[in-house]
Amino acid sequence: MSLKKILVPDLPESINVAKIIKWYKKVGQKILSEDILVSLETDKVILEISADCNGFLKEIVKKEGDNVTAKEIIGFLTNENFVEKNQYKNLKNIKKKENNKVLTKEIKNVDSPSVRRMLSKNEIDINQINQKNKSNRITKTDIREYLLEKEISCKENNRKKRRIPMTFLRKRIAERLLSAQKNAAILTTFNEVNMEPLLNFREKYRKVFEKKYEIKLGLMSFFMKASVIALKRFPKINASIDKSDIIFYDYFDINFAISTKNGLVVPILKNVDLLNLVDLEKSIKEIINKAHEDKLNIEDLISGNFTVTNGGVFGSLMSTPIINPPQSAILAMHAIQDRPVVKEKKIHILPMMYIALSYDHRIVDGKESIGFLMTIKEMIEDPIQLLMNF
């Protein structure tokens, strides 16, 4: 019998263990090449293992919920046509259960057809009713009392609580955020941006952009470009601490936060300074799609020098984001809201956005953090200057 091992893929040094989330195939089930067999969860990403040949799933060595390490055997495939002994038994048991399903239960000891109808209408098993009368017969009163008790019980059961284990991803998020608060001197500074020039600019060129490049023109790409300019002006914000040294990065890999069904992920856009708006929008869209489809690679999540997060998509008006360690700062975008603003000694209603920069005060001083936000404000309020990279 030709057996092929199902192995855990290589994991980076920063990831020591993975957890089996789900087996998509059962023992004895036919497998086609490239079929997804099992998904694993690490502290950074969901990994899927595919079959590399046609055959059958011979054995599952590691079950759902088990912890595994790189190159560990978690199962076996065979390319021979076989049927497990237990598989036949399982099929028989399933068939037996299906045959034993009672769609309509036999009703005995009832007073009248109306009682039968009442039982049937409320889908009540006659054995569930506590027969209290001496004649041992079911009456409408018995049914009403049963339904009342059931309703009271349901109301009481609504106060139940559930306990479920945290996923690896959620554990890792919790650990990293707690570590950031413990090990960095985090301070947050705020500013506000008049979004009218950028919104007008985007509206003017939106249709042409979408028609030519077949992708929408969003806001994140503009803030990414503005961040690069600001990072060049204030290099300490594009740095990190390593023991007693400060490491400055001369490239611009920017993370951006995405909320997925499995939790928060912060993938990377590399060399943002070399990307134009079209490349940025395409890259952002591609990564968002991969995140929601659980197809991010380890390489998509490791490293990065600076992070941008947008709580505004959920309606957040203001927040104090936590640094993504070992980075020294994170920029938060928020909801755009029409507000009265004094401009040229007159009150105007303008679409305003609060922006926040949380930074590690061990590296970054207040003057630099304020200057950084002022640069973001300057660029977003003058999109032409932003695109010309002044």
Kinemage of the C-alpha trace (Angstrom):
@kinemage 1
@onewidth
@group {chain A} dominant
@subgroup {mainchain}
@vectorlist {calphas} color= white
{ca met a 1} P 0.000 0.000 0.000
{ca ser a 2} L 1.443 3.353 -1.071
{ca leu a 3} L 1.200 5.879 1.779
{ca lys a 4} L 1.948 9.612 1.680
{ca lys a 5} L 2.540 11.619 4.833
{ca ile a 6} L 0.501 14.741 5.570
{ca leu a 7} L 3.006 17.124 7.169
{ca val a 8} L 2.781 20.455 8.934
{ca pro a 9} L 4.517 23.009 6.652
{ca asp a 10} L 7.635 24.903 7.646
{ca leu a 11} L 6.980 27.559 10.275
{ca pro a 12} L 9.139 30.674 10.760
{ca glu a 13} L 11.396 30.840 13.801
{ca ser a 14} L 9.006 33.255 15.496
{ca ile a 15} L 6.201 30.642 15.366
{ca asn a 16} L 6.815 27.558 17.510
{ca val a 17} L 3.475 25.810 17.385
{ca ala a 18} L 0.252 25.606 15.398
{ca lys a 19} L -3.178 24.253 16.290
{ca ile a 20} L -5.389 22.042 14.129
{ca ile a 21} L -8.670 23.879 13.612
{ca lys a 22} L -10.567 21.593 11.253
{ca trp a 23} L -10.244 18.461 9.144
{ca tyr a 24} L -12.292 18.920 5.975
{ca lys a 25} L -12.109 15.240 4.970
{ca lys a 26} L -12.975 12.035 6.817
{ca val a 27} L -11.052 8.758 6.928
{ca gly a 28} L -11.872 6.740 3.827
{ca gln a 29} L -13.090 9.769 1.893
{ca lys a 30} L -11.944 10.210 -1.697
{ca ile a 31} L -9.361 12.965 -2.165
{ca leu a 32} L -8.459 14.899 -5.303
{ca ser a 33} L -5.154 16.660 -5.784
{ca glu a 34} L -5.241 20.246 -4.434
{ca asp a 35} L -8.253 19.475 -2.195
{ca ile a 36} L -7.996 21.291 1.147
{ca leu a 37} L -7.436 18.616 3.800
{ca val a 38} L -6.987 20.529 7.037
{ca ser a 39} L -6.553 24.061 8.369
{ca leu a 40} L -4.079 25.094 11.057
{ca glu a 41} L -4.038 28.230 13.170
{ca thr a 42} L -0.852 29.925 14.283
{ca asp a 43} L -0.524 33.080 16.341
{ca lys a 44} L -0.348 35.073 13.101
{ca val a 45} L -2.307 33.386 10.333
{ca ile a 46} L -4.561 30.508 9.253
{ca leu a 47} L -2.722 27.897 7.155
{ca glu a 48} L -4.382 25.387 4.836
{ca ile a 49} L -2.795 22.066 3.838
{ca ser a 50} L -3.777 20.656 0.439
{ca ala a 51} L -3.473 17.146 -0.983
{ca asp a 52} L -0.597 16.717 -3.450
{ca cys a 53} L -2.125 13.641 -5.121
{ca asn a 54} L -5.397 11.816 -5.789
{ca gly a 55} L -6.374 9.082 -3.368
{ca phe a 56} L -8.101 8.471 -0.069
{ca leu a 57} L -7.581 9.753 3.464
{ca lys a 58} L -6.084 6.718 5.183
{ca glu a 59} L -5.531 7.985 8.733
{ca ile a 60} L -5.805 11.087 10.899
{ca val a 61} L -2.951 11.148 13.412
{ca lys a 62} L -3.585 14.550 14.975
{ca lys a 63} L -7.175 15.555 15.752
{ca glu a 64} L -8.904 18.934 15.815
{ca gly a 65} L -7.655 20.978 18.755
{ca asp a 66} L -4.241 19.257 18.899
{ca asn a 67} L -1.063 21.341 18.906
{ca val a 68} L 1.500 20.517 16.228
{ca thr a 69} L 4.972 21.669 15.160
{ca ala a 70} L 6.735 22.109 11.823
{ca lys a 71} L 7.193 18.919 9.750
{ca glu a 72} L 5.118 16.878 12.212
{ca ile a 73} L 3.041 14.046 10.695
{ca ile a 74} L -0.664 14.726 11.158
{ca gly a 75} L -2.138 12.118 8.817
{ca phe a 76} L -1.661 9.758 5.888
{ca leu a 77} L -3.005 9.577 2.326
{ca thr a 78} L -3.127 6.497 0.097
{ca asn a 79} L -3.598 6.401 -3.653
{ca glu a 80} L -5.155 2.925 -3.488
{ca asn a 81} L -8.894 2.352 -3.678
{ca phe a 82} L -9.859 0.931 -0.292
{ca val a 83} L -12.653 1.032 2.245
{ca glu a 84} L -11.926 1.091 5.939
{ca lys a 85} L -13.629 -1.579 8.035
{ca asn a 86} L -15.005 1.044 10.332
{ca gln a 87} L -16.348 2.999 7.380
{ca tyr a 88} L -18.899 0.280 6.606
{ca lys a 89} L -19.924 0.156 10.247
{ca asn a 90} L -20.300 3.929 10.299
{ca leu a 91} L -22.505 3.842 7.225
{ca lys a 92} L -24.673 1.155 8.826
{ca asn a 93} L -24.975 3.174 12.030
{ca ile a 94} L -25.930 6.322 10.095
{ca lys a 95} L -28.570 4.394 8.155
{ca lys a 96} L -29.880 2.822 11.351
{ca lys a 97} L -30.192 6.264 12.983
{ca glu a 98} L -32.020 7.629 9.978
{ca asn a 99} L -34.439 4.703 10.050
{ca asn a 100} L -35.015 5.235 13.745
{ca lys a 101} L -36.042 8.872 13.275
{ca val a 102} L -39.670 9.223 14.285
{ca leu a 103} L -41.361 12.005 12.364
{ca thr a 104} L -44.693 11.568 14.079
{ca lys a 105} L -44.797 9.879 17.447
{ca glu a 106} L -47.572 7.527 18.397
{ca ile a 107} L -49.931 9.208 20.801
{ca lys a 108} L -51.694 7.086 23.400
{ca asn a 109} L -53.904 7.712 26.391
{ca val a 110} L -55.460 10.948 25.162
{ca asp a 111} L -59.000 12.159 25.680
{ca ser a 112} L -59.882 13.357 22.217
{ca pro a 113} L -58.697 14.230 18.700
{ca ser a 114} L -58.371 17.862 19.849
{ca val a 115} L -55.737 16.766 22.377
{ca arg a 116} L -53.929 14.871 19.627
{ca arg a 117} L -53.953 17.986 17.450
{ca met a 118} L -52.656 20.096 20.352
{ca leu a 119} L -49.766 17.687 20.884
{ca ser a 120} L -48.962 17.622 17.197
{ca lys a 121} L -49.189 21.400 16.752
{ca asn a 122} L -46.739 22.073 19.609
{ca glu a 123} L -44.485 19.149 18.602
{ca ile a 124} L -44.712 17.605 22.061
{ca asp a 125} L -43.491 14.120 22.845
{ca ile a 126} L -46.150 12.512 25.036
{ca asn a 127} L -43.462 11.047 27.290
{ca gln a 128} L -42.279 14.551 28.209
{ca ile a 129} L -45.549 15.409 29.946
{ca asn a 130} L -45.845 14.668 33.623
{ca gln a 131} L -49.178 12.897 33.932
{ca lys a 132} L -50.680 13.888 37.223
{ca asn a 133} L -54.282 12.762 36.975
{ca lys a 134} L -55.329 9.407 38.386
{ca ser a 135} L -56.691 8.100 35.109
{ca asn a 136} L -53.215 8.395 33.585
{ca arg a 137} L -54.672 10.158 30.537
{ca ile a 138} L -53.383 13.320 28.843
{ca thr a 139} L -55.710 16.311 28.904
{ca lys a 140} L -55.526 19.830 27.471
{ca thr a 141} L -54.842 21.133 30.972
{ca asp a 142} L -51.771 18.855 31.217
{ca ile a 143} L -50.487 20.245 27.918
{ca arg a 144} L -51.030 23.876 28.929
{ca glu a 145} L -49.205 23.333 32.238
{ca tyr a 146} L -46.343 21.657 30.370
{ca leu a 147} L -46.028 24.548 27.889
{ca leu a 148} L -46.098 27.112 30.734
{ca glu a 149} L -43.337 25.279 32.626
{ca lys a 150} L -41.306 25.046 29.410
{ca glu a 151} L -41.661 28.804 28.792
{ca ile a 152} L -40.492 29.609 32.331
{ca ser a 153} L -37.580 27.218 31.941
{ca cys a 154} L -36.570 28.881 28.648
{ca lys a 155} L -36.544 32.312 30.300
{ca glu a 156} L -34.322 30.977 33.080
{ca asn a 157} L -32.018 29.302 30.553
{ca asn a 158} L -31.447 32.636 28.819
{ca arg a 159} L -29.103 33.504 31.681
{ca lys a 160} L -26.720 30.691 30.843
{ca lys a 161} L -23.088 31.518 30.142
{ca arg a 162} L -20.642 29.870 27.772
{ca arg a 163} L -16.916 29.269 28.063
{ca ile a 164} L -14.840 28.743 24.935
{ca pro a 165} L -11.029 28.649 24.611
{ca met a 166} L -9.273 31.592 22.987
{ca thr a 167} L -7.857 30.927 19.541
{ca phe a 168} L -4.085 31.072 18.976
{ca leu a 169} L -4.589 34.240 16.965
{ca arg a 170} L -6.609 35.948 19.706
{ca lys a 171} L -4.119 34.790 22.379
{ca arg a 172} L -1.243 36.204 20.383
{ca ile a 173} L -3.062 39.508 19.825
{ca ala a 174} L -3.709 39.746 23.573
{ca glu a 175} L -0.088 38.935 24.421
{ca arg a 176} L 1.343 41.438 21.940
{ca leu a 177} L -0.963 44.263 23.026
{ca leu a 178} L -0.251 43.635 26.695
{ca ser a 179} L 3.468 43.436 25.970
{ca ala a 180} L 3.318 46.744 24.094
{ca gln a 181} L 1.657 48.476 27.039
{ca lys a 182} L 4.118 46.984 29.526
{ca asn a 183} L 7.317 47.506 27.556
{ca ala a 184} L 6.756 50.830 25.778
{ca ala a 185} L 6.110 54.342 27.029
{ca ile a 186} L 3.000 54.866 24.912
{ca leu a 187} L 1.623 58.354 24.446
{ca thr a 188} L -1.041 59.522 21.969
{ca thr a 189} L -1.359 62.877 20.245
{ca phe a 190} L -4.301 64.063 18.122
{ca asn a 191} L -5.082 66.399 15.269
{ca glu a 192} L -7.952 66.877 12.836
{ca val a 193} L -7.998 66.980 9.062
{ca asn a 194} L -10.307 68.805 6.695
{ca met a 195} L -11.194 66.004 4.269
{ca glu a 196} L -13.031 68.246 1.781
{ca pro a 197} L -10.089 68.755 -0.651
{ca leu a 198} L -9.325 65.027 -0.790
{ca leu a 199} L -12.972 64.009 -1.091
{ca asn a 200} L -13.466 66.511 -3.917
{ca phe a 201} L -10.306 65.292 -5.617
{ca arg a 202} L -11.399 61.678 -5.333
{ca glu a 203} L -14.885 62.420 -6.587
{ca lys a 204} L -13.497 64.300 -9.586
{ca tyr a 205} L -11.250 61.454 -10.728
{ca arg a 206} L -13.081 58.449 -9.249
{ca lys a 207} L -14.943 57.332 -12.384
{ca val a 208} L -11.949 57.805 -14.684
{ca phe a 209} L -9.724 55.919 -12.236
{ca glu a 210} L -12.155 53.012 -11.855
{ca lys a 211} L -12.777 52.769 -15.604
{ca lys a 212} L -9.093 52.756 -16.507
{ca tyr a 213} L -7.727 50.570 -13.711
{ca glu a 214} L -10.847 48.554 -12.766
{ca ile a 215} L -10.429 49.281 -9.076
{ca lys a 216} L -11.950 51.787 -6.661
{ca leu a 217} L -10.042 54.776 -5.388
{ca gly a 218} L -10.115 54.651 -1.587
{ca leu a 219} L -8.696 56.749 1.239
{ca met a 220} L -6.156 54.329 2.723
{ca ser a 221} L -3.791 54.714 -0.231
{ca phe a 222} L -3.610 58.499 0.305
{ca phe a 223} L -2.856 58.065 4.001
{ca met a 224} L -0.186 55.485 3.121
{ca lys a 225} L 1.495 57.955 0.771
{ca ala a 226} L 1.204 60.748 3.346
{ca ser a 227} L 2.714 58.440 5.984
{ca val a 228} L 5.775 57.762 3.826
{ca ile a 229} L 6.424 61.495 3.414
{ca ala a 230} L 5.985 62.051 7.155
{ca leu a 231} L 8.226 59.067 8.007
{ca lys a 232} L 10.974 60.505 5.796
{ca arg a 233} L 10.720 63.825 7.636
{ca phe a 234} L 10.707 62.154 11.067
{ca pro a 235} L 12.873 58.997 10.793
{ca lys a 236} L 12.618 58.100 14.497
{ca ile a 237} L 9.002 57.134 13.872
{ca asn a 238} L 10.306 54.655 11.271
{ca ala a 239} L 12.552 53.012 13.858
{ca ser a 240} L 12.523 50.510 16.716
{ca ile a 241} L 14.439 49.804 19.912
{ca asp a 242} L 16.687 46.748 20.201
{ca lys a 243} L 18.047 46.588 23.753
{ca ser a 244} L 20.166 49.754 24.028
{ca asp a 245} L 20.212 50.505 20.283
{ca ile a 246} L 17.821 52.299 17.960
{ca ile a 247} L 17.365 50.640 14.567
{ca phe a 248} L 16.489 53.043 11.747
{ca tyr a 249} L 14.861 51.628 8.624
{ca asp a 250} L 15.652 53.172 5.258
{ca tyr a 251} L 12.746 51.361 3.598
{ca phe a 252} L 9.024 51.785 4.167
{ca asp a 253} L 7.051 48.614 4.903
{ca ile a 254} L 3.687 49.673 6.321
{ca asn a 255} L 1.213 47.395 8.085
{ca phe a 256} L -2.514 48.080 8.010
{ca ala a 257} L -5.135 46.546 10.272
{ca ile a 258} L -7.909 44.323 8.875
{ca ser a 259} L -10.772 42.899 10.931
{ca thr a 260} L -11.605 39.319 9.865
{ca lys a 261} L -13.897 36.588 11.185
{ca asn a 262} L -10.872 35.079 12.958
{ca gly a 263} L -9.766 38.316 14.577
{ca leu a 264} L -7.508 41.260 13.814
{ca val a 265} L -4.668 40.768 11.337
{ca val a 266} L -2.068 43.358 10.386
{ca pro a 267} L -0.533 42.451 7.016
{ca ile a 268} L 2.248 44.402 5.324
{ca leu a 269} L 2.560 46.486 2.203
{ca lys a 270} L 6.254 46.485 1.315
{ca asn a 271} L 8.182 49.351 -0.246
{ca val a 272} L 5.210 51.710 -0.137
{ca asp a 273} L 7.465 54.582 -1.203
{ca leu a 274} L 7.939 52.892 -4.592
{ca leu a 275} L 4.220 52.357 -5.237
{ca asn a 276} L 1.890 54.799 -6.984
{ca leu a 277} L -1.811 55.114 -6.148
{ca val a 278} L -2.802 52.430 -8.659
{ca asp a 279} L -0.296 49.911 -7.305
{ca leu a 280} L -1.296 50.776 -3.745
{ca glu a 281} L -5.009 50.300 -4.374
{ca lys a 282} L -4.433 46.976 -6.141
{ca ser a 283} L -2.126 45.727 -3.393
{ca ile a 284} L -4.518 46.816 -0.622
{ca lys a 285} L -7.455 45.104 -2.350
{ca glu a 286} L -5.474 41.907 -2.922
{ca ile a 287} L -4.370 41.679 0.700
{ca ile a 288} L -7.871 42.416 2.049
{ca asn a 289} L -9.290 39.618 -0.126
{ca lys a 290} L -6.610 37.202 1.064
{ca ala a 291} L -7.300 38.125 4.691
{ca his a 292} L -11.050 37.485 4.423
{ca glu a 293} L -10.444 34.203 2.593
{ca asp a 294} L -7.877 33.012 5.194
{ca lys a 295} L -5.190 32.914 2.515
{ca leu a 296} L -2.582 35.210 4.031
{ca asn a 297} L 0.933 33.778 4.061
{ca ile a 298} L 3.348 34.022 6.956
{ca glu a 299} L 5.387 36.421 4.815
{ca asp a 300} L 2.370 38.743 4.615
{ca leu a 301} L 2.421 39.257 8.378
{ca ile a 302} L 6.039 39.194 9.537
{ca ser a 303} L 7.888 42.492 10.188
{ca gly a 304} L 6.826 45.983 9.076
{ca asn a 305} L 8.051 49.368 10.309
{ca phe a 306} L 4.878 51.403 10.850
{ca thr a 307} L 1.140 50.706 11.085
{ca val a 308} L -2.003 52.482 9.896
{ca thr a 309} L -5.416 51.502 11.268
{ca asn a 310} L -8.834 52.795 10.263
{ca gly a 311} L -11.462 52.560 12.992
{ca gly a 312} L -13.565 54.989 10.987
{ca val a 313} L -14.976 52.147 8.870
{ca phe a 314} L -16.796 51.010 12.022
{ca gly a 315} L -17.847 54.529 13.014
{ca ser a 316} L -15.122 55.287 15.567
{ca leu a 317} L -14.765 59.027 16.091
{ca met a 318} L -11.609 58.950 18.209
{ca ser a 319} L -9.292 56.311 19.704
{ca thr a 320} L -5.861 55.756 21.231
{ca pro a 321} L -4.394 52.831 19.236
{ca ile a 322} L -1.821 50.506 20.746
{ca ile a 323} L 1.581 50.208 19.057
{ca asn a 324} L 2.330 47.077 17.041
{ca pro a 325} L 5.640 46.000 18.674
{ca pro a 326} L 8.523 46.413 18.057
{ca gln a 327} L 7.421 49.436 16.012
{ca ser a 328} L 7.598 52.884 17.539
{ca ala a 329} L 4.283 54.337 16.314
{ca ile a 330} L 0.828 53.705 14.837
{ca leu a 331} L -1.466 56.102 12.965
{ca ala a 332} L -5.244 55.874 13.469
{ca met a 333} L -7.796 57.191 10.986
{ca his a 334} L -11.362 57.783 12.142
{ca ala a 335} L -14.862 58.488 10.859
{ca ile a 336} L -15.448 61.525 8.655
{ca gln a 337} L -18.031 63.757 10.289
{ca asp a 338} L -19.505 67.097 9.250
{ca arg a 339} L -18.605 69.639 11.943
{ca pro a 340} L -18.679 73.428 12.329
{ca val a 341} L -15.154 74.754 11.778
{ca val a 342} L -13.848 78.325 11.895
{ca lys a 343} L -12.083 79.133 8.643
{ca glu a 344} L -11.044 82.638 7.603
{ca lys a 345} L -12.995 83.958 10.601
{ca lys a 346} L -16.202 82.350 9.348
{ca ile a 347} L -17.991 79.211 10.473
{ca his a 348} L -18.101 76.481 7.827
{ca ile a 349} L -19.586 72.988 7.914
{ca leu a 350} L -16.759 70.733 6.747
{ca pro a 351} L -16.129 66.972 6.610
{ca met a 352} L -13.571 66.516 9.383
{ca met a 353} L -11.574 63.522 10.525
{ca tyr a 354} L -9.706 63.133 13.804
{ca ile a 355} L -6.327 61.436 13.402
{ca ala a 356} L -4.257 60.006 16.243
{ca leu a 357} L -0.644 58.952 16.570
{ca ser a 358} L 0.323 56.645 19.411
{ca tyr a 359} L 4.095 56.548 19.804
{ca asp a 360} L 6.825 55.134 22.007
{ca his a 361} L 8.057 58.094 24.013
{ca arg a 362} L 11.387 56.298 24.600
{ca ile a 363} L 12.274 57.026 20.956
{ca val a 364} L 9.892 59.709 19.767
{ca asp a 365} L 9.505 63.097 21.404
{ca gly a 366} L 6.341 65.170 21.463
{ca lys a 367} L 7.718 67.660 18.920
{ca glu a 368} L 8.336 64.869 16.381
{ca ser a 369} L 4.939 63.230 16.934
{ca ile a 370} L 3.112 66.543 16.508
{ca gly a 371} L 5.178 67.351 13.427
{ca phe a 372} L 4.327 63.942 11.992
{ca leu a 373} L 0.580 64.547 12.339
{ca met a 374} L 0.917 68.066 10.964
{ca thr a 375} L 2.599 66.567 7.883
{ca ile a 376} L -0.250 64.073 7.440
{ca lys a 377} L -2.733 66.935 7.781
{ca glu a 378} L -0.814 69.084 5.301
{ca met a 379} L -0.664 66.329 2.677
{ca ile a 380} L -4.281 65.174 2.968
{ca glu a 381} L -5.573 68.736 2.806
{ca asp a 382} L -3.545 69.320 -0.359
{ca pro a 383} L -3.726 66.068 -2.413
{ca ile a 384} L -1.769 67.532 -5.361
{ca gln a 385} L 1.202 68.217 -3.104
{ca leu a 386} L 0.828 64.661 -1.768
{ca leu a 387} L 1.034 63.139 -5.240
{ca met a 388} L 4.033 65.305 -6.188
{ca asn a 389} L 5.918 64.128 -3.091
{ca phe a 390} L 7.100 67.581 -2.009
